[in-house]
Amino acid sequence: MKNKVIITEMIDKEGIKILEKIVDVDIKVGISREELLNIIHEYNAIIVRSNTMVNKELLDKGINLKIVGRAGNGIDNIDVETATKRGIIVANTPQSNTMSACELTIGLLLSQSRNIPQANEDTKLGNWGRNSFKGVELYGKTLGIIGLGKIGSLVATRMKAFGMNIIAYDPYIKDERFEKFEATKKDVLKDLLQESDFITVHTPKTEETINIIDYDEIECMKMGVRLVNAARGGIVNEDALLKGIQDGKIASAALDVHKIEPCVNSKLFDHPNIVVTPHIGAGTIEAQENVGKTIANQIINGLNGDIVTNAVNLPTIHREELKVIKPYIELAEKLGKIYYQIHNEAIEFVDIQYHGNIASQDVQMVTIAFIKGLLEPVMKENVNYINAHLCAKNRGIIVNEEKKKENYKNYVDSMSIKIKNKNGEFTLLGSLSSKKEGKLVEIHGYEVDVNPTRHMLFIQNWDVPGVIGDIGMVLGKNHVNVATMQVGRNIKGEKALMILNIDEGVSKESIEDVSNVKNVLWAKGIKL
């Protein structure tokens, strides 16, 4: 008996053809929620885009579902946690529109450099204002690329052919990638902003990149700079952008993405030097065909029990194995998320060693979980359990895994991690408590005993009297509620490390206030 697939939002016909050769396909575009809930139990897979809510209600009724396919990148409309608990694979298509997004970026660069939208509108009104639309050449100008990932590197290659000087900022990419794409590396964002004639953004939307272009950053830019954002809305502060345009600092800007979408009413629309499009980065025949083919193949692989390369959740593990390694999977992913939230140096090598009883288990998923956690703060949904190793390889990160039966530092079970960058090493040691709860027991040489939680605060300080009290006063003034606190030190009077579990995330302003406390060297808010 063939597997059955329901498609609730249309994908390209080529994808449908691939599916129809293998499975029974029902195309139910526009189906009502009530009807979908009544029939979902009949299907082994569902393909959606962004409108169909694949929530707990639907997953509970989809008793035969094996895989959910999202024809696109984001997965906000899918309850991944519930799907994972149910053993249902969730897959998306994050790489299918990269070329289309690259080419739109180039189109937006050209549109504003030559005033093409304005000249088009004026000419159609019956005018012939040849002298009103004097533009600038791209040739010989400096293009600053923020984010040298897949799309950023495609833009770099193509704009190099235009005769542009390419500079780039991406603290999470190794130097070799900059050399490969003939981009001069800028270690500090401010340097890129000061030197660029044109700036384009190609980063995922993370806590770090929200408003990465803000009032202060615009103040650093050259007079007459031109800006493109075809990545994610909110990376460029739209109010700051408008002020930069009005003040004349920014000559023009082009946006395909917006802080709030659909965006049908914005002060930006009133300015003639701002070009806007309605999030059409993936809006090409080729991109949609790629999305359709990719999700179709993902669905077939998932139904056949093969590797699903774009799975975003944990693949099925046998129940008995899961009992043993699940606490380490959860711990490893949390530990992985710490590094890039404290450091921004590109990683060269990761060495993970398993000691004691855990070394007798298949720890491959634990290693994958750590790599996923390591890259997630900078890659967001583009990294998952399936592609984590590949993502690390593409970033030039070598991963080594070893298992040693002997105990390490008196822990019955533990995983020790060394992360090497060009400036040195960052180390972590994790273990389990008697209740099988994951614990961070050592970090960068400091012995601690911390249960990693959703929100944490890491503070490096001099070990002197009064500093803990001063920090507590500042946190209290900023209404930050501390659940637990650990202080690790090696030598009295030298540097110490303070780790706090807190109830909610800490604002940038609160972190700045803590950083300004006497004898505090730095403070970082960590989200796990």
N, C-alpha and C positions, 0 to 999 in steps of 0.2 A: 504494500500500500504506500502510495506517494505521500511525502510530507506536504502540508498545506501552508501557504503564505498569503497573508492579507496585506494589501498596500492601501493605506488610508490617505496618502498624499503623493501626488504623481511624481514618478521618477522618469528618466529618459527611456525611450522605447528599447534602446539597445540593452539596457539592464533587464527590462522585462523579458526580452527574448532569451537572455541567458538563463533566467529563472525558469521559464516555461519548458526548457529542454529537460529539466531535472525534477521540478516540483509542480504541484497544482497551484495556480496563482489566481486570487480573487482581487480585482481592482475595485475598491470601494471608496473612491475619492468623494469627500463631502458627506460621508456616513455620519449619522447622528450619534451622539455619545451613548444614548440609551440602546440603540441597535448594536453598536460596537460591543458594549458590555454583555449583551445577550448572546453574541455569537463568538466572542474571542476564544472560548473554550475549544472551538473546533480547529484552531490553528496552532501550528508549531513555530511559526515565526511571524513577526509583524514589521513592516517597513513604514517609517514615519519621517516627517521633516521636523518642523518646529511647532506646529499647531496642535497635533494630537498629544494629549497628556497621557503618558504611560506611567501612571502613578500606582500606588499600592492597590487601589480599588481594581484597576484593570489587571494588574499582575496577579492578584489573588483569584480573579475569575479566569485568567488564562492558564488553566491547570496543565495544558499541554505545551506551553511555550518553552522553546529551547533558546531562542535568540531574538533580541530586539535590534533592528537595524535603523540607525539614524542617518538619512541621506543628507549629510552636511557635517559641520564641525561641532558646534555646541551640543550639549546634552542636558540643558536646563529643564527640559520638559520630560525627562526620564528619571524615575526613582532608581538610581543605580544601586543604592544600598539594599533596597528590597529585592531587586533583581538578583543581586549577588547572593543574598540569603536563600533565595529560591533556586539557585543554581542556573539562572538564566544569563546568558552572555549578552552584553550590551556592546555594540560595535558602531563606529562612526567612520567618516571619510575625511580625515584632517588634511591630507595632502593633495586632494583632487583638484583644487582650484588655485594652486600656487602660481602657475603661469598666468592665469587670467588676472589674478590680483597684481602681479608684477606689471603686466601690460597696462592695466588701468592706472597704476601709479605713474607710469611713463606718460600716458595720455594726459593725466592731470598736471604733470610737470610742463608739458608742451602747451596745454591749454592756457595756463596762466603766464608762461613766458611770452606767448604771442597774443594774449587777449582774445583767444579764438571765440569763446562763448559770447563775449561782449560785442565783438565785431559782427558775429552772425546775427545777433538780435537787432543791432543797429541797422545793418544792411537790409534786413527783412522789413524794417519800418519805413524803407524808402530813402534812407540816407546813404551818403557815400563819403564817410568820414575817414578817408585814408590816413590823414594826419593825426587822428584822434586815438589811434591804437598802436602807438610805437612800443614795440616789445624789446626783449633782450634775448641774446643767444645763449644757448646752453654751452656751446663750445668754449673751452678755456675756463669755465666757471668751476667752483668747488662744490661738490655735492656731499653733504653730510648725511650718512645713513645711520640711524639709531636702531640697532638690532640687525646683526649680520647672519641671521638664520637662513632658512630656505628661500623665502621671498626676497629678503634683503640682499642676498648674494646674487640672485637672478637680476635684480635691479642694478647692482654694481657692475656685473658683466656687460649688460646692455648699455649702460650710460658711459662706461669706459669707451665704447665704440663711438659715442657722440663727442669724444674728446674732452670729457669732463675729468677733473681731478677728484678722485674718490677718497674720502676719509670716512672712518666708521668708529662707532662706539658700541662695544658689547663686552662687558666685563666677564661674561660667562663663556666666551669663545677663546680657544687657544690661538696663539700668535700665528701658527701655520695656516689657519683659515684666512686670516687677513692677507697673508702673502699669496695664497692661492688665488684670491679674487682681486689682487693688486689694489688693495685698500690700505691706506695708511691708518694704523691703529691709534686711537686717542684714548688714553687711560682715564681721562676726566671728561665728563660730558661738557663742562663749560668750555674746554678747549675746542671741541667740535662746534659748539654754538658760535663761538667768536670767529671761527675761520670760514664758515659755510656761507655760500651765496644762495644755495638751495638746501632744504632739509626735508628728509622723508623718514617716517616712523614705521618700523616693522617689528614691533614687540608684542607678545601676548599681553593681555590685560591682567595685571597682578596688583597686589597692594603696593609694590615698589614702583610700578610704571603708571599708576593712576596719577594724572597731572604731572607727568615727568616733564612736560612743557608747561610751565606756569609763569607767573609774573616775573619772578627773579630770572628765570631762564631766558625769557624774551628780552629782558633788559640787557643780557649778555650778548645778544645777537648783533650781527652787522646791521647797519642801517640799510633798508631796502631788501632784506632777506625774503625769500619765498618759501612757503611751507606746504607739505602734503601729508595728510593722514588718511590712509586707506587700510589701517590695521584694526583698531578698536576704538569706539567712542569712549571718551573720558581720559584717554592718554594725553590729549591736549586739552588744557583748560579753556573752554570756549569763551568764557568771560575775559580771560587774560588775552586770548587771541584777538577778540574784538577790540580791546583797548590798544593792543599793538598795532592793529590796522588803522584805527582812528588817529593814533599818535604819529603814524607814518614810519614807525620802526619796521613794520612788516609791510612790504609792497603788495603782496597778494598771498592768498592761501587757497587750498583746495581740499575739501573734505568729502569722503565717501561714507564715513561713519560718523555717528552723532551720539552724544551722551544719552539722549532719550530717543528711542526709535519705536514706531515711526515718528520722524521729526517733520511736522507740517507747519510749525510756526516757530521761528527763531529770529532773534535780532541779527544774526549773521546774514540772513537772507536779504536784508535791506541794503547790504553794502556791495557796491558794484565790483569790488576787487576780491570777492570771495566766490569761488566756484564750488557748487555743491551737487552731489549726486546721491540717489537714495539707496545706498549700500548695495551696489551692483558689482562688487569685486568678483563674485563668482558667476555673474550673469552673462556667460558666453555659452554657445552651443557645445564647445569642446569641454568646458568645465562641467556642465550638467551631464554630458555623456560619460565623462570620467566618474562623476559621482554615482551615476546609475550603474555602470559596470562594476565599480568597486564595491558598492553595497550589495549588489547581487552575488558577487563572488564570496563576500564575507558571510552572507546568509547561507549559501550552499556549504561552505566550509564548516560553519557552526553546526548545521544539521547533520553533516557527515562525520562530525567528531574530529575534524582536522583543525590545524592551527588557524585561529582567527587573528590576523596580523594587526588589526585595529581594534581589538577588544579593549574596553576601558575598565573592565572589572576583573576580579580574580577568577581564573579558570577553575573548573571543578577539581577538587582534591578528594581522595577517598576519606571516608569519615574517620577511620582510625588514625590515619596519618595527620589529619587536620587537628585532632585533639592535641597531638604532641607539638606540632610546629606552629599552630595558629597564634599563640601568644608571642612567638618570636617574629612571625610575619608582621603583626601589629606593631611590635616594638621597633623592628628594623625600619619600617616606613617612617615612624616618628623620628628616629635618630637621624635618618637620612635628610629630613627637612631642616635640620639645625644648621648645617654648614653654610649654605648660601644666604641664610638670614643673618649670619655673623660676618662672613667673609665674602668678598667679590672677586677673589683671584680664580682664574681658570684652573681646573683640576687636570692633573696629568695622570695620576695613578691612584687607584683605590685597592687596598688590600684588606680582605675580610677573612678572619680566622675564627673557626668555631672550635670550642674547647669543651671537653667533658662529654656528658651523655648526649647532648645535641649533635655532636660530631658523628654519631652513629646513624643519624637520620638523613633523609634526602633534603638538603637545605637549599636547593636551587631556588625555590620560591621565596625563601627568606632573603637571599641575595638580590633577587629581582625586586622584592619589595623595598629593600634599602636603596637601590638605584633609582627606582620610581620616586621614592621620597626625596632623594638627593636632587633630582632634576625638576621636580614638580614646582618648586617656588619660581623657577625661571621659564618653564615650558608650559605650565598649567595643564590643560586637557590634551596637549599634544604628546604627552608621555603617559604610558599605561603599563600594566604588568607584562603585556606581550612584547611591546616594542622597546622596553627600557634598555635592554642590552644594546640594541641597534642605535638608540638615541645616544647612549654613552659613546659608542664606537664612532658615530658621526661627529662627535665633539672632541674626538681624540683622547678619550678617557680609557685607559687600560684598567680592567677589573680582574683581580686575582682572588680566587677563593680557595681556602685550605681548611682541612678538618684534622684536628689533633685530639686524640682520646684523653690525653692527660689534662688535669684541671689547670686553671690559670688563676693566679692570685687568690687561691683558696675558694674560688667559686666552683660549685659542682657543675654548673652550666654557664657558659658565657659566650659572647661574640665580641671580638676586639676588632676595631676598625682603624685603619690609617689612611688618611686622605692627603696625598702629596700634591703641592703646587710648586711653582718656581721659587717661592720664598721660604718653603719649609713644609712641616707636617702638622696636621690637625688630627687628634686622636679621640676616639670614643670607646667606651666599654659598657656593654649592656648585659644584664642578667635578669633572672626571674626571681620574684619573692617566693616565700613559702606558699602563698596563695596563687602562684602562677601568674602574677601580674608583672608586666615589663618594668624594668628599672634602669635608669641611667646611673651607673655606679662610678664612672670616671670620665672626665672630659678634659682633654688637653693637659693631662698630668695632675688634675685636681680630683681628689677622691670626694665623691658626693653620694647621696642616696635619694634619688629623685624619681617620682612617678611622673613621666611626661604627660602633661594634660594639654587641652586645646589651646589655652593662652598661657604664655610664660614670659618672664622678663629676665634676661641675662645681664649682669652688671659686673664689669671689671673695676676693681678699686684697690687703693692702697690699704693695707691692713693696719689701720690706725684707730685709736679710740674715737668714738662719736660718729663715724661715717654711717653705720647702720641706722642710728637714730635720725641722722639728717635725711637719709633716704626715706625712712618711714614717714617723716614729717611732710616731705614733698609729695609722696604718694597719697597720704591722707588728704592733703590740700587739694589734690587732683581727683579725689573720690575714687581711687584705685583700691579695691578690696583684695588683700593678700590672703590666700588660703594656707600656703605653707612657704617656708623659706629655708634654704640650705646655703651654708657658706663653706667653701673649700679653700684651704691655704696650704702652702708647702713650708714656707719659712716665715716666722713671726716678723711683722713689719714690712714684708715684701708684698707683691701683688696677690690679691685674693679674687676669688670668683663667687659671686652671689647669684643664686638661681631662685626665682620666686614663681610659684604657681598662683595665678590670679584668676579672678572670676570672669573677667571680660577683657577684650582687647584694649591696649593702651594707645591713646592718641599720640600723634607725632609731637604735639606740644608737651605732653606729659613726659615723653622720653627725652626731649630736649631739656626739660626742667631737671630731670634726674641726672642727665649728662653734665649739667652745669653745677652739680653739687661738688663742693670742695672734696678733693681726693678721689673722685670718681673719674676713671679713665675713659670709659665708654658704657653705653647702655643700649640694648637691642630688645625690641619687642619680637617675640617668637610665636608663630601660629602653627600648630601641628594638626 
